[in-house]
Amino acid sequence: MRLMRSVKHRNFSFRNLFSHPEVTIALVTGICAVAFAYFFPNFATGNSAQVIFTIAGTDAMVGVGETMLLISGELDLSVGTVFALAPFLMNAFYVVGVPIVIAFLMALLLMGVVGFANGYITAKIGVPALITTLGMFFLIRGLTLIVSNFHLITLPNIEPFRSVVGSGVIFETLPIPIVWAVGITIVVALMLQRTRHGLWTVATGSNPTGAGEVGVNTVRTKIYNFMLAAILAGLAGIIQAMRIGSAEPLQGGFDLTLGSIAAAAVGGTSLLGGSGTIIGTLIGSLLFGIFRDGLIIGGASEIVYEMALGIAVILSVGLNVLLIGRRGRSSRQT
């Protein structure tokens, strides 16, 4: 009897382990990393790890904000252009004499204003987020081209600001973008799980009408999440621009926007709202970074990368859906 109880306890723990979507995507990510390291020895190097962490860090910062929106039942198609605009605004403020740290904060504040506009038009006025943020995408794209005068800019090389915000490396392996991404992931994950705003975000995405009837301010919740998504996208844009020392007006765009949504979906966030995981988005971004770096090392073209990424998204999300279905059937049987 004791042996049977012990085996049953182990099975229960194993089932609980895979009830978390983060575990599924982490397993897929680990398998991909091992496979690339086996077939391409150059993949398992410190330089390759830095490239992966840099790509994943930038994508994850955008993805975390998009995840909060998806959980609340919305999405933002404009984050790719917000990503591009933020470093140009920061540089514009600096050029006219504003200290670099203040210019940095002012640029993020204006990105928050963009997010507020998206949220107000969507949640308060009632325009669908798809239309609101698509229109904002083109508006911000045009504004970025005006501010940049259609030219690439070189950002100021001011230390220690540049090292802290963009080009620094910790322990000779971890680039600053992944450090920022991990810190933001932890903070936002705790906010989602342990604060009223996090509870309201899940409730708003699950059942907005019911949530409103029990006192949840669904409009304010969505506006805050739109602001968070825009600020994090702007922060990611500044970090990338400071890391490479320049900014280009057409960077980001729909590729970054759709990539952030894909990372959230692969990580276990429902595109229908009401459930999601911030940590899963970070792992999903890491998976995309592994794919990009591994295929480049293997000599694959960008077209092959996009095809492989599409297959990875379908398989990863499909695996999570199957596991969710099994968990649902198991819970009904018990």
N, C-alpha and C positions, 0 to 999 in steps of 0.2 A: 504493500500500500504506500509505504514511504517513497519507494522508487517511482511508483506511478505518479504520486503527487509532485515529485521532483521533476520528472519528465514533463508533466503538464505545465509546471511553473516555467520551465525553460521554453516550451513552445509558446506560452503566453507572452513571455518577454520578447521572443523573436518576432512574434506577430506585432507586438507593440512597437518594436523598433522600426519595422517597415510600414507602420501606419503613418509615419512622418514623411512627407514628400521630399524633405531635404535629404533624407537618407538615400532615397532612390536616385536623385540626381547626383548626389555625391558618389554613389557607386558607379554610375555611368561615366562621370568625369574621371574617376580613378582608372577605370578600364581604358578609356581613351588615352590618358596620359601614359599608361604602361605600354599600350599598343604602339604609340608614336615613338616612345623611347626604345622599344624593341626593334622597330623597322628602320628608325633614323637615329643613330647614335648621337648626332649633333643636337638632337632635341633635348637630351638629358644633360644640359650644361647650365652654368650660372647665367650666362648671357641670354639663353633662351627663356629661363625662368623670369628674368627681368622684363623681357618683352611681353610675356604672358601676363605678368602681374600689372604691367602698365596698361595694356589693353583692357584687362578685366576691371581694373580700378576705375578707369574713366567710364566704362560702360555701366558698371554697377552703381555709380553715383546717380546717373540718370535713371537707371532701372529701379532703384529704391523709391524714388519719388513717384514714378509711374506705377509701381506696385501699390502704394497707398491709394492712389486714385482708382486703380482697378478694383481693389477691395471695396471701395466705397461706391462702386458701380459706374465709374466714369473713366475716361481716358483723355490724354492730351497729345495731340499730333504736332504741337508747336514746339516741343522741347528741343528738337534738333536745331531750330533756328535761334532759340533762346541761348543754346549752347554756343552758337557762333557770335551772337551779338554781345554777350557779356564782356569778353576781353577787349572789344573795340570801345565800349563805354568806359571801362576802367582806364584804358590808355588815353582816351579823350579827356577824362577828368585830370589825369596825371600831367598831361601836356600843358594844361592851363594853370598848373601850379598846385593842385591838390596833392597832399602827401599820399604815397602809394597805398598805404594801409587804408586810409579814408576813401581813396578812389575805389579800392577793392570792395569795401563795405557799401559804398554808394551804388556800385554796379549791381551788387546782389540785392540791394533794396529795390532798385528799379525792376529787377527780374521778379521780385515779389509782387510789384504792382501789376506786371503782366499777368502773373498767376491769379491775382485778385480779379482782374478784368475777365479772364477766362471763367473763373468760378462764379462771379456775379452774373454774367450773361447766361451761363449754363444753369446754375442752381436757382437763381432768383428770378430771372426773366423767363427761363424755360426753353431757351434755344438748345437743341441737342449738342452735346459736347463735340460730336464729330464735325458739325458745321462750324461751331464757334472756334475750335482750335485749328481747323483747317484754314479758316479765314485768317486767324492770328498767325499761322505759319507763313502765309504769303505777305501779311503786313510786316512782320518782323524781318522776313527775308529782304523786303524792299528797304526797310529802315537800315538794316545792316549794310546794304550796298551804298546807301546815301552817306552814312557815317564813315564808311571806309573809302568812299570815292572810288569804289571798284578795285582797290589796291590792297595787297598784302601789307601788313605793318610789322615792324620789329618792336617787341616789347622791351621796356627798360630792364637792364640787368642789375637789379638792386639787391644786394645781400644784407641780411639773411632772408629777406622776403622771398626771393626767387627759390631758394633751397627749401624753405618751409612750405611754399605753395606749389612748387612745380618740379624742380630738378634734383631735389635731394634724394639720397639713398640711405637706408638704415640697415645696419649690419652687412653692408656691402652686397646685399641681395634684394632687399625690399624697396622698390621705388616709392616715392611719396604718394602717387595716385592710389596704390593699393592700401597704404596706411590710412589715408583719408577715407577710402571706401569702407574699410573694416570698422573704423571708428563710427562713421555715419550709420552703417548697418546695425551695429550694436545699439546705438542710441535710438534709432527709429524702431528696431525690433522691440526694445523695452517699452517704448512709447505705445506701440501697437498692443502689447500684451498687458501692460500694467497701468495705463492711464485712462481717464474717461474719454479722451479724444479717440484712443485706439478702440475702446468698446463701442463708441458711437460710429466709428468708421465701419466696423464689421456689421453693426446693426443697420446702418444706412444702406450698405450694399446688399444685405440679405433681404430686408423687407422695409423699404423706405416709408411706406404708408403706416405699417405697424409701428415702426420706430418713432415716427412723428407723433403717433397717438399716445405713446408712453413718455413723451417729453424730450425725445432726442431732437436737437436742432440740426436737422439734416442739411439745411442750406449752409449754415456756418461750417459744418463739418466738411462739406465738399469744397467750400471756398478755401479753407485752411489747407486742404490737400492739394488743390491746384497751386496755391502759393508755394507749398513745400516742393512740389515737382518742378516749378519754374526756378526756384532758388537753387536747388540741387543741380539742375541742368546748367544754370549759369556758373555755378561753382566748378563743375566739371570742365566747362569750356575754358575758364580762366586757368585752371590747373594744367590742362593740356597745352594751352598757349604759352604759359610760363615755362613749362618743361622744355618745349622745343624752341622757345625764344621768339616766336612769331605767331600771327593769327591771319587766317584767310577767310574772306567773307562768305564763301560757299561751303565751309566745313560743316560737319554735322549733317543736317538735313534729314530727309526721310529715312536714310539708311540707319542713322543713329536712333531715330524715333522708333522705327519698327524693330530694331535690334533690342531696344530696352523692353518693349512689349514682349518680344520673344523670350528674352531672358527671364522675365517674370512668369510667363506661361510655362516654360521649361522647368522653372524652379518650384512650380506647384501652385501658382496663383490662378484662381478661376477667372476667366474672362467675362463671366456672368456676374461677378461681384459677390461679396459676402465672405470670402475666404481667401487666404493667401499667406505667404511666408516671406519675410524680408531676407532671411538668411538664404533661403532657396534661390532668390534672385541673385545674390552675390555668387553662389555656386554656379548658377546658370551662366553668369557673365564669365566666370573662370573657364567653364566648358567651351564657350565661344572663343576665348583667348587661346586655349589649347588647340582648338581646331584651326584657327587662323595661322598660328605660328607653326604648327606641325605640318600643315599642307604647304606652307611657303618653303619650309626646310626641305620638304619632299619634292619641290619643284612644280607644284600644282599651280594652275592659273587662278585668277580671281573668280572665273566662272565655275571652276571645279569646287572652289571653296564655298560659293553660294549654294551650289547643288548639295554638297555634303552637309552644309549647315541646315538646309531645308529638311534633309532626311533625319538629321539629329533632332531637330525640333519635333518632327512628327513622331519619331520613335519615343523620345523622352516624355512628351505630353501623353502619348498613347499609353505608355507604361504606367504613368501616374493615374490615368483614367481607369485602367484595368484594376489597379490596386484599390482605388477608391470604391469601385463597384464591388470588389470582393469584401472590402471592409463593411460596406453597407449591407451586403447579404449576410455576412457573419453576425453583425449586430442584430439583424432582424431574427436570425435563428436563435440567438441567445435571449 
